[in-house]
Amino acid sequence: MKKPLLALALFATFTVQAYAADTYVTDPNHTFARFSYSHLGYSTQLSRFDKVSGTITLDSANKKGSADITIDTRSVSTGSDHFNEHIQEADFLDTQEFPTATFKADTMKFSGDVPSELDGILTLKGISHPVAMKITSFKCMPHPMLHKDACGADAEAHVKRSDFNMSKYVPYVGDDVTITVSVEAVKQ
């Protein structure tokens, strides 16, 4: 009699843990990836991608999570039509051959009860490298207009563009690139 009850209790525990994760879909109007780098030492240039989509899975109870993000590299916005075209050429983003970049993270680290880092793989121009995205702010709450739960975060990572076959003009145009992401996502 005790074995069936123990099996039922274990099954119930596994079932609750298996379904504890929530999936959030990024809001295309409030999710952007930006990148900045030194331009000839004169200034820090800041650009962004206007089309970012994906899902984030969050299991706060078990302190786990993941992300699957796609960036439309053709949506690069530098503030200059001429430079938008230039940065999409083969020496840089090569959007003709590689119209998307992806970040797939299967490890979410927590600081207390709050996510603090996403460890994953950034794929850009068909080249993949591990990247740690440090989460600098994070908040979940009911969305006041959508009447659904939503989460938002800001995150930052540092990469070398030469690691992704984009080393033209290094060292004059900086090799070190800071990537910042602002994301808002709605629970499904």
Phi, psi and omega in degrees: 000325182288325182297315177297323179293319178296317179298318179296318179296317178296318178298316180297318178297314180297319182295317179297315181293324182293331183253014182284340182282140176250145178254133179240138178254133183296143177273115185295341180271351183224024179230121182218144171251130179240157175220146180222153183200162178280131177252101178059016183079354180286316187204167172262118179272138181234126179226170179214167172253129184276344182237106179229133180219162176159187179230151176231132177250132184228126175235083184297323182299320181260005179053057179222160176182173180204169178213147176222099189242137176239133178246128174278102185293341176288348180269016180302136182229105182263348186097358181221122179302318180299314182287330174303316178293317182298315184287345177273355181289170186301329180291341182240252185286336181048058184291341176296315181274326186230082185285353179224155169237152180228151170230116180240115182243130177246003178233122175243123177263151181240149169244102189069236181261007186244133176300138183235344181199144172242122177255125183202197182242124173263126177244120182220129184058033178076006181250132183247136176218147175292140180220137174256119177263112177281124180274117186263340173208150183203136178203135172239141177189168175296133179285124186293338181257327183271343181058038174225160175291144180214157176229152175222152181203158168239140181218158183217143176218161178234130179225168172252128181293333178295335177294342183244029176059044178227050187266008180303133179074005174291135011265359184298311170266125190306141176278329181282126181237131174262126177253127173238141181232130171247124185229139167234134185220144185251134181295135179264000000 
